[in-house]
Amino acid sequence: MIRLTNIQLPLDHDDAALTNAILSRLQISADQLQSFEVHRRGYDARKKSSIVLIYTLDVQTTQDEALLEKFAGDQLVKATPDMAYSFVAQAPEALAERPVIIGFGPCGLLAGLVLAQMGYRPIILERGKEVRERTKDTFGFWRKKVLNTESNVQFGEGGAGTFSDGKLYSQIKDPKHYGRKVLSEFVAAGAPDEIMFVSKPHIGTFRLVSMVEKMRASIIELGGEIRFSARVDDLHIEDGQVTGLTLAGGEQIKSRHIGLAVGHSARDTFQMLYDKQVYMEAKPFSVGFRIEHPQSLIDEARFGDNAGNEILGAADYKLVHHCKNGRSVYSFCMCPGGTVVAATSEENRVVTNGMSQYSRNERNANSAVVVGIDPSDYPGHPLAGVDFQRQLESLAFELGGSNYDAPAQKVGDFLKGVSSEQLGSVESSFKPGIRLTDLSAALPDFCIEALREAIPAFNRKIRGFALEDAILTGIETRTSSPVNIKRGDDLQSLNTRGLYPAGEGAGYAGGIMSAAIDGIRIAEAMALSINNSQ
C-alpha cells in the first residue's frame, strides 16, 4: 500500500473529497484506485475562520510499485510501513519459572498481556483492588472524605490513568509501532474504533473500566494470574540477582524475572527499593495548581465560529512559557469538559488531578499549570523529591481546612496577591470541596512568581485564560515520578539483574500510551532472557 501524508481538506468537506484528493495527489484515474483507509485524522485550527482537517491515508492502487518509483523522494508519498506486531519469543513447553509483574496499570497491563500471549503465564501483583471495587472506594472518598490508602486514584487495577482523561497519544519515538499494538488491544477490549485514526484519541474513565476488565479476562484465559490487594513489601536479592519477593501478608514468591511496573505514587515501594540498594536517582518533575475555565470559553478561543463542531469536539490546549526567573511553566494533563478530582494516596495530604469522560461534556475545562523543578531544588538523597512532594501536599491539606477540601483561589485574586472571599461566575468541580484562601502560601516563592508571569502570557495565546473568575485549585504534585530507577540497554536494573524497572513510576513513561509501550518492551526483554537462561 501507499501512504499519503498531509492531505488537507476543509472541515466541512463531503465524502467524495478524500477520493478526489487521492486521485489528484497520485495523478491517477478513478479506476486505478482500489481502496483506501484513514490512518490518521487531525486538524489545524491556527486560523479559526478556516480550520482544515489533515489526513494520513493508506491507499491501494492497481500500480503501487510504479507509483512509489514515480514519487521516489517525495516525503508525502511513501510505502505504508508494516505495522503488524510480531512476538519475539514463545515460552518453552517446560517453563522453569513464571515471570512476575508488580503493578497493574497500563505498563503492567500490557507487559502481562504480551507475556501471556507468548505463553509465559505471568503472575501479576496489584496492591490495590479490582477496578469496580476501586471505583467505589474512589468515589466514596470524593463524597464522604474516607480515604482508603490502598484503593484510590493512584492505586488499583488500571492505574492512575483510569481516573484521567484517558488520553491515548504520546510524543515518544515508536519505530516498532508498539503504539499500534496497544491501540489494537484496546479496541479489542471495547474501545471505540476511532482511536485507531484520530490524532488525539481518548477514552474517558467509564470506558476504561470495562476495557481493563476485558483485558484482565484475556490474561487469565491465557494462563496468567492476577492478584489484587497484593502489595510487595520486600525484594529478595542474592549476589546482585533478584530471586523473588515477599508480599505484605508474608507470602513469598520465587522468580528471577520481575517487572517493576508501579506508578509514580508508590512511595513506600521506592523506599523499599532504596533500602535494598537498587540503584536510583532523583529526577525532575513539576508542581503547581489546577486551573478551571468554562469549556465554552476555551472552545470559542480555539475554534471561533466552529466551536461545537462534532468532529472537533471539546477544545484542548497546550501551553508553555519560559519565565524571567529561568523557570518554565506549562499546561499539563488538560481535560476538556472534565472535572478536578482529589488524588491523594496518603492520609492528611491534598493532591489534585483532572478527569474527563468520553463525552467530555462537563461544564468546565481544566488543566494543571505547573512549574518545572529539578533535584537542585530538593538536594540530598534520591528520595528527596518524595519528601518535597509530601511537604507541599501536607501544607495544602492544612490550607484546605485539614479535612481533604482543597485550597482554591480565583485567578484574578491570585494575580493581585489577595485572598479570595467568594467564587464568581465559574463554579469549582472539585470534590469533596474547596476552601477559598491565598494560594501564594502553597508553593515556593519562585513557583508563585513564575505562575503569576505565565498566566497573563497564556492569556495572550488563549483569550480569557486569565479570566478574573477562573479558579485555581491546589495542589498538583504527581505530574511524574520523582525518581528514576536506572536500567541498562537490556532493560534490567543497573545493579540488580532480573529486575526490569518500567513505566511511569520508574521514570520511563508519562501517560497511558508511553507506559503501555514500555510494558511491551519489558515483556519482550523478560521473555528473551527467560529463554536464554533455560
LINRA-V92991 format. One record per residue. N is the residue number from 0. RES is the residue in one letter. SS is DSSP state (@ for helix, = for strand, . for the rest). OMEGA is omega in degrees with one decimal (999 if undefined). D_LAST is the distance of its C-alpha to the last C-alpha in Angstrom with 1 decimal. Layout:
N|RES|SS|OMEGA|D_LAST  N|RES|SS|OMEGA|D_LAST
This chain:
0|M|.|-179.7|41.1  1|I|=|177.4|43.1  2|R|=|176.2|42.7  3|L|=|178.8|46.0  4|T|=|176.5|46.1  5|N|=|170.4|49.1  6|I|=|-175.3|51.1  7|Q|=|-179.1|53.8  8|L|=|178.6|56.0  9|P|=|-179.6|58.5  10|L|.|-175.5|57.4  11|D|.|-176.7|59.6  12|H|.|179.5|58.7  13|D|.|-174.8|59.0  14|D|.|-176.6|56.4  15|A|@|-173.2|57.7  16|A|@|179.6|57.2  17|L|@|177.8|53.5  18|T|@|-179.3|54.2  19|N|@|179.4|57.1  20|A|@|178.3|55.1  21|I|@|-179.8|52.5  22|L|@|-179.3|55.2  23|S|@|-177.6|56.9  24|R|@|-175.5|53.8  25|L|@|179.3|52.7  26|Q|.|179.5|56.3  27|I|.|177.5|55.8  28|S|.|-175.8|57.7  29|A|@|-178.2|56.9  30|D|@|176.8|56.1  31|Q|@|178.7|53.4  32|L|=|-178.2|51.5  33|Q|=|-179.1|49.2  34|S|=|172.4|47.4  35|F|=|174.3|46.1  36|E|=|-179.6|44.2  37|V|=|175.7|44.3  38|H|=|179.4|41.2  39|R|=|173.8|42.8  40|R|=|175.5|46.2  41|G|=|177.5|47.5  42|Y|=|175.4|51.0  43|D|=|-176.6|53.1  44|A|.|-179.5|55.6  45|R|.|172.6|57.1  46|K|.|-173.2|60.3  47|K|@|-177.6|61.0  48|S|@|-178.6|63.8  49|S|@|178.5|61.6  50|I|.|179.3|58.0  51|V|=|172.8|55.9  52|L|=|-178.2|52.7  53|I|=|-174.2|50.1  54|Y|=|161.6|47.9  55|T|=|-172.7|44.8  56|L|=|171.3|44.9  57|D|=|-167.3|42.7  58|V|=|174.0|45.1  59|Q|=|178.1|45.0  60|T|=|178.1|48.0  61|T|.|-176.4|49.1  62|Q|.|-176.9|48.6  63|D|@|-175.3|45.6  64|E|@|-179.4|44.9  65|A|@|-179.5|48.6  66|L|@|178.0|48.9  67|L|@|176.3|45.8  68|E|@|-179.8|47.4  69|K|@|-176.4|50.7  70|F|.|178.6|49.5  71|A|.|-177.4|47.1  72|G|.|177.0|47.3  73|D|.|-175.6|48.4  74|Q|.|-178.6|46.0  75|L|.|178.4|47.1  76|V|=|-178.5|46.2  77|K|=|174.1|42.6  78|A|=|176.7|40.1  79|T|.|-179.8|38.3  80|P|.|175.0|34.7  81|D|.|-176.9|31.8  82|M|.|-178.9|30.8  83|A|.|179.5|28.6  84|Y|.|177.0|25.2  85|S|.|178.8|22.1  86|F|.|-176.5|18.6  87|V|.|-176.2|16.1  88|A|.|171.0|13.1  89|Q|.|-178.1|12.6  90|A|.|175.0|10.3  91|P|.|-178.5|8.5  92|E|.|178.1|11.0  93|A|.|-177.6|9.3  94|L|.|-174.9|8.3  95|A|.|179.3|7.3  96|E|.|177.5|9.5  97|R|.|175.8|12.2  98|P|.|-179.5|13.3  99|V|=|174.3|16.8  100|I|=|177.3|19.7  101|I|=|-180.0|22.9  102|G|.|-176.1|25.9  103|F|.|168.0|27.0  104|G|.|-177.1|29.3  105|P|@|179.7|29.0  106|C|@|179.7|25.9  107|G|@|179.8|24.0  108|L|@|-178.7|25.4  109|L|@|175.6|24.1  110|A|@|179.8|20.7  111|G|@|-178.7|20.4  112|L|@|-178.5|21.9  113|V|@|175.4|19.8  114|L|@|179.1|16.5  115|A|@|179.6|18.2  116|Q|@|177.5|19.3  117|M|.|174.2|15.9  118|G|.|-174.0|15.0  119|Y|.|175.4|13.1  120|R|.|-175.0|16.0  121|P|.|170.0|16.6  122|I|=|-177.5|18.9  123|I|=|-175.9|21.8  124|L|=|179.5|24.2  125|E|.|-176.8|27.7  126|R|.|-178.0|30.4  127|G|.|-176.5|33.2  128|K|.|174.0|34.4  129|E|.|-159.7|33.9  130|V|@|-178.3|35.9  131|R|@|175.2|39.1  132|E|@|177.4|39.5  133|R|@|179.2|38.7  134|T|@|177.3|41.4  135|K|@|179.5|43.9  136|D|@|-177.6|43.2  137|T|@|178.4|43.6  138|F|@|176.3|46.8  139|G|@|176.6|48.0  140|F|@|-179.6|47.7  141|W|@|-175.4|49.6  142|R|@|-171.3|52.3  143|K|@|178.6|52.7  144|K|.|176.5|51.2  145|V|.|-174.0|48.8  146|L|.|168.8|45.5  147|N|.|-173.1|42.3  148|T|.|176.9|40.1  149|E|.|-178.1|36.9  150|S|.|-171.4|38.0  151|N|.|179.5|39.9  152|V|.|-175.2|39.9  153|Q|.|-170.8|36.9  154|F|.|177.6|34.7  155|G|.|-177.5|33.6  156|E|.|-179.5|31.9  157|G|.|178.2|32.4  158|G|.|-177.2|32.8  159|A|@|-179.0|36.0  160|G|@|178.4|36.3  161|T|@|178.9|37.3  162|F|@|-177.8|40.7  163|S|.|174.7|41.5  164|D|.|-178.6|42.8  165|G|.|-179.6|39.5  166|K|=|-176.9|39.6  167|L|.|174.8|36.9  168|Y|.|-175.4|37.4  169|S|.|178.5|36.2  170|Q|.|-179.9|37.2  171|I|.|174.0|33.8  172|K|.|-174.4|32.8  173|D|.|-174.4|30.5  174|P|.|-178.7|30.0  175|K|.|175.9|27.2  176|H|.|175.7|29.4  177|Y|@|179.3|27.1  178|G|@|177.6|30.4  179|R|@|176.6|31.2  180|K|@|-180.0|28.1  181|V|@|-178.3|29.2  182|L|@|179.0|32.7  183|S|@|178.0|31.8  184|E|@|178.0|29.8  185|F|@|178.3|32.8  186|V|@|178.1|35.2  187|A|@|-179.6|33.3  188|A|.|173.8|33.6  189|G|.|176.3|37.4  190|A|.|179.3|38.1  191|P|.|-178.0|41.1  192|D|@|-174.5|40.6  193|E|@|-179.6|42.5  194|I|@|179.7|39.7  195|M|@|-174.8|38.3  196|F|.|179.2|41.3  197|V|=|-171.3|43.5  198|S|.|179.3|43.1  199|K|.|-177.3|42.8  200|P|.|173.7|41.2  201|H|=|-177.7|41.3  202|I|.|-175.5|40.9  203|G|.|-170.4|42.5  204|T|@|-171.9|41.7  205|F|@|178.2|42.6  206|R|@|177.9|40.7  207|L|@|-178.4|37.6  208|V|@|-178.0|37.7  209|S|@|177.5|37.5  210|M|@|-179.0|34.9  211|V|@|179.0|32.5  212|E|@|-178.8|33.1  213|K|@|178.7|32.2  214|M|@|174.3|29.0  215|R|@|-179.6|28.0  216|A|@|179.1|28.8  217|S|@|179.3|26.6  218|I|@|-179.5|23.6  219|I|@|179.5|24.4  220|E|@|-179.3|25.0  221|L|.|175.2|21.6  222|G|.|177.6|20.0  223|G|.|-179.5|20.1  224|E|=|-178.6|21.9  225|I|=|-179.4|24.6  226|R|=|177.2|26.4  227|F|.|-174.8|29.7  228|S|.|-175.3|31.7  229|A|.|-179.8|28.4  230|R|.|177.3|29.0  231|V|=|-177.3|26.5  232|D|=|179.8|28.5  233|D|=|177.3|26.0  234|L|=|-179.7|22.7  235|H|=|-178.0|20.9  236|I|=|178.0|20.0  237|E|=|178.7|19.2  238|D|.|177.2|19.7  239|G|.|179.6|19.4  240|Q|=|176.1|16.1  241|V|=|-178.3|16.6  242|T|=|-179.3|15.5  243|G|=|-177.0|17.6  244|L|=|177.1|21.1  245|T|=|178.1|24.4  246|L|=|-177.6|26.6  247|A|.|179.7|30.4  248|G|.|177.9|31.0  249|G|.|-179.0|29.0  250|E|.|177.2|25.9  251|Q|=|178.1|22.6  252|I|=|179.7|19.3  253|K|=|173.0|16.0  254|S|.|176.8|13.4  255|R|.|177.0|11.9  256|H|.|-175.3|12.6  257|I|=|176.1|16.3  258|G|=|-178.8|18.6  259|L|=|-174.4|22.1  260|A|.|179.8|24.5  261|V|.|179.8|27.6  262|G|.|-175.5|31.1  263|H|.|-178.2|33.6  264|S|.|-178.4|35.4  265|A|.|-172.3|32.7  266|R|@|179.0|34.7  267|D|@|176.0|33.7  268|T|@|175.4|30.0  269|F|@|-179.6|30.9  270|Q|@|178.8|32.8  271|M|@|-179.8|29.9  272|L|@|177.9|27.5  273|Y|@|178.3|30.4  274|D|@|178.3|31.0  275|K|.|176.4|27.3  276|Q|.|169.4|28.0  277|V|.|-170.7|25.6  278|Y|.|177.9|27.3  279|M|.|177.5|29.6  280|E|=|171.0|33.0  281|A|=|178.9|36.0  282|K|.|177.6|36.6  283|P|.|169.3|39.7  284|F|=|-176.0|40.6  285|S|=|178.3|43.9  286|V|=|179.3|46.5  287|G|=|-177.1|49.6  288|F|=|166.5|51.2  289|R|=|176.8|51.1  290|I|=|179.7|54.0  291|E|=|173.0|55.5  292|H|=|168.3|58.0  293|P|=|179.0|59.4  294|Q|@|179.9|57.1  295|S|@|178.3|60.3  296|L|@|-179.9|61.0  297|I|@|178.6|57.6  298|D|@|-178.8|58.0  299|E|@|-178.4|61.5  300|A|@|-176.8|60.5  301|R|@|-170.3|57.6  302|F|@|180.0|58.9  303|G|@|-178.1|62.7  304|D|@|178.9|64.4  305|N|@|176.1|61.1  306|A|.|-179.2|60.0  307|G|.|178.5|58.9  308|N|.|-173.6|57.7  309|E|.|-179.9|55.1  310|I|.|-178.5|52.8  311|L|.|-178.4|53.0  312|G|.|178.3|52.6  313|A|.|-174.5|52.9  314|A|.|172.6|53.0  315|D|.|175.3|50.6  316|Y|.|175.1|50.8  317|K|.|-171.4|48.9  318|L|.|174.8|51.0  319|V|=|178.2|50.6  320|H|=|177.5|53.3  321|H|=|-169.5|53.2  322|C|.|-179.6|55.6  323|K|.|-179.0|58.2  324|N|.|176.9|56.5  325|G|.|-179.9|53.3  326|R|.|172.6|51.3  327|S|=|175.8|49.9  328|V|=|-179.0|50.6  329|Y|=|173.7|48.8  330|S|=|-174.2|48.5  331|F|=|175.1|45.1  332|C|=|-179.0|43.8  333|M|=|-177.0|47.0  334|C|=|176.7|47.6  335|P|=|176.7|50.3  336|G|=|-175.0|52.3  337|G|=|-178.8|50.2  338|T|=|173.0|50.6  339|V|=|-173.1|49.9  340|V|=|175.9|47.8  341|A|=|-170.0|47.2  342|A|.|179.3|43.6  343|T|.|173.0|43.4  344|S|.|-179.8|40.6  345|E|.|-177.1|42.4  346|E|.|175.0|45.7  347|N|.|174.5|48.9  348|R|.|178.5|47.6  349|V|.|178.2|48.5  350|V|.|176.7|46.2  351|T|=|172.5|47.0  352|N|=|178.1|45.1  353|G|=|-177.8|46.1  354|M|=|173.5|45.3  355|S|.|168.5|46.5  356|Q|.|-179.0|46.4  357|Y|.|-177.0|45.8  358|S|.|-177.3|49.5  359|R|.|-174.2|50.2  360|N|.|174.9|53.7  361|E|.|-171.7|54.4  362|R|.|-172.0|57.5  363|N|=|163.6|55.9  364|A|=|175.2|53.5  365|N|=|176.1|51.5  366|S|=|167.5|49.4  367|A|=|167.1|48.3  368|V|=|-167.0|50.3  369|V|=|-179.1|48.4  370|V|=|178.6|48.8  371|G|=|175.6|46.0  372|I|=|-179.1|45.3  373|D|.|-174.4|43.0  374|P|@|176.3|42.0  375|S|@|176.6|45.3  376|D|@|178.2|46.9  377|Y|.|-176.0|44.9  378|P|.|178.6|44.1  379|G|.|-176.7|42.2  380|H|.|-177.4|38.7  381|P|.|-179.7|35.9  382|L|.|-179.3|36.9  383|A|@|177.1|40.6  384|G|@|175.9|40.4  385|V|@|178.3|39.6  386|D|@|179.8|42.7  387|F|@|177.6|44.7  388|Q|@|-177.1|43.7  389|R|@|177.9|44.6  390|Q|@|-179.7|47.9  391|L|@|-178.8|48.9  392|E|@|176.3|47.7  393|S|@|177.2|49.7  394|L|@|177.6|52.7  395|A|@|176.9|52.5  396|F|@|179.0|52.5  397|E|@|-179.2|55.7  398|L|@|179.4|57.3  399|G|.|179.0|56.6  400|G|.|177.3|58.4  401|S|.|179.2|55.6  402|N|.|-179.1|55.0  403|Y|.|164.9|52.2  404|D|.|-176.8|54.7  405|A|=|174.6|54.0  406|P|=|-176.3|56.5  407|A|=|-178.3|57.9  408|Q|=|173.6|60.7  409|K|=|-177.3|62.4  410|V|@|179.9|61.6  411|G|@|179.2|65.2  412|D|@|177.9|65.6  413|F|@|-179.0|62.4  414|L|@|178.9|63.8  415|K|@|-178.7|67.1  416|G|.|178.1|65.7  417|V|.|179.8|67.3  418|S|.|176.0|65.9  419|S|.|179.6|65.8  420|E|.|179.1|68.2  421|Q|.|178.3|67.5  422|L|.|176.8|65.5  423|G|.|-174.1|67.1  424|S|.|-179.1|66.3  425|V|.|178.7|62.5  426|E|.|177.4|61.1  427|S|.|176.1|58.0  428|S|.|-173.0|55.1  429|F|.|172.9|53.3  430|K|=|13.5|52.6  431|P|.|-176.6|53.5  432|G|.|-179.5|56.2  433|I|=|172.4|57.5  434|R|=|-179.3|60.0  435|L|=|-175.2|62.0  436|T|.|174.3|62.2  437|D|.|-174.6|62.0  438|L|@|-179.6|58.4  439|S|@|178.8|59.3  440|A|@|-171.4|58.4  441|A|.|-176.4|54.8  442|L|.|174.2|53.3  443|P|.|-176.1|53.9  444|D|@|-177.4|57.0  445|F|@|176.2|55.2  446|C|@|179.8|53.4  447|I|@|178.6|56.7  448|E|@|-179.0|58.4  449|A|@|-179.7|55.8  450|L|@|179.4|55.9  451|R|@|174.4|59.7  452|E|@|-172.5|59.6  453|A|@|-174.7|56.8  454|I|@|174.4|58.2  455|P|@|177.0|61.5  456|A|@|176.6|59.6  457|F|@|179.8|57.5  458|N|@|178.1|60.8  459|R|.|177.5|61.8  460|K|.|176.9|58.8  461|I|.|-177.4|59.0  462|R|.|-179.1|62.6  463|G|.|-178.7|62.7  464|F|.|178.6|59.6  465|A|.|178.4|61.8  466|L|.|-177.4|63.7  467|E|.|-174.1|65.7  468|D|.|173.9|64.5  469|A|.|-171.3|60.8  470|I|=|169.3|58.8  471|L|=|179.4|56.4  472|T|=|-176.4|54.2  473|G|=|11.8|52.1  474|I|=|-178.7|49.6  475|E|=|-177.8|46.6  476|T|.|-173.3|44.0  477|R|.|-178.7|40.6  478|T|.|175.6|40.5  479|S|.|-178.6|37.1  480|S|.|175.9|34.9  481|P|.|-179.8|36.6  482|V|=|171.1|33.4  483|N|=|178.4|30.7  484|I|.|-165.9|27.3  485|K|.|178.2|26.3  486|R|=|-179.3|23.0  487|G|.|179.9|22.0  488|D|.|177.5|21.3  489|D|.|178.8|17.6  490|L|.|175.1|19.2  491|Q|.|175.8|18.0  492|S|=|-177.4|20.8  493|L|.|-176.8|22.5  494|N|.|179.4|22.1  495|T|.|-178.0|19.6  496|R|=|178.2|15.9  497|G|.|176.5|14.1  498|L|=|-175.2|17.6  499|Y|=|178.8|18.6  500|P|=|-174.7|22.4  501|A|.|172.8|23.9  502|G|.|-170.7|27.1  503|E|.|-177.5|30.6  504|G|.|-179.5|30.1  505|A|.|176.7|28.0  506|G|.|-177.5|30.6  507|Y|.|-179.5|28.8  508|A|.|176.5|30.9  509|G|.|-177.9|34.3  510|G|.|-173.6|34.9  511|I|@|-173.1|33.3  512|M|@|-177.5|32.2  513|S|@|177.0|30.8  514|A|@|179.6|28.8  515|A|@|178.1|27.5  516|I|@|178.4|26.5  517|D|@|175.5|24.7  518|G|@|176.6|22.8  519|I|@|-177.8|21.6  520|R|@|-179.3|20.6  521|I|@|176.2|18.4  522|A|@|179.0|16.9  523|E|@|-179.6|15.9  524|A|@|179.4|14.6  525|M|@|-179.4|12.5  526|A|@|-179.6|11.0  527|L|@|179.2|10.3  528|S|@|178.3|8.8  529|I|@|-178.3|6.5  530|N|@|179.9|5.4  531|N|@|-176.7|5.6  532|S|@|-178.0|3.8  533|Q|.|999|0.0
